[in-house]
Amino acid sequence: SKENWNNINKNNNWLIESFSDFVENRRDLNPILILIEYGADIDSTKKLVNDLRLNEYVVWLPMMDRRELMCIIPQISVGVGEFYEIPKMIWGGTGWEILASGKPLLQGFNFEPGEFEESYGYPPPPMLPVRNQEDIMGHLLEMADHPNKREVIGQGAKAWFDEYNGIGLAKKWLELLRKDVSVEGKAK
């Protein structure tokens, strides 16, 4: 059903179609889209890239270990997660890696104002939230036109990650581990 499809579809076509429009508008930038050869729809994705005449603007990388991917992220301008249409869905592993690397994350984000903080107890990260395909093109243009803003968002993403999930979370775990824990009234 359409509803089930929307719940499992990452909508990667949104990115590729928006990137095609971006290339048409900003060919002078010689933009490059890096994609990983991964997933059940790889053949369909390659066909879409070909149909949109994007082959010279797309670099295909083989599926790789996370540590190898972490070497590529510092070289990009904007990182991309997925665009599920599921309310309150957050990003996956690649999104976390992009945030930790201090790059703007272009990511599906279907939260109402205040809803993320209410659910998680801290504010959402500085990112490029996407609710629909049109948001992607807007963010791509904004990041191309305002490199300083791209830097600010990336630095904010890294600071957010460190505070709420990286260093900050490690400190919370360390505090828990250092506390005396009593078992049946006896201190360990």
Secondary structure by P-SEA (a helix, b strand, c coil): caaaaaaccccaaaaaaaaaaaaaaccccbbbbbbcccccaaaaaaaaaaaacccccbbbbccccaaaaaaacccccbbbbbbcccccccccaaaaaaaaacccccccccccccccccccccccccccccccaaaaaaaaaaaaacaaaaaaaaaaaaaaaaacccaaaaaaaaaaaacccccccccc
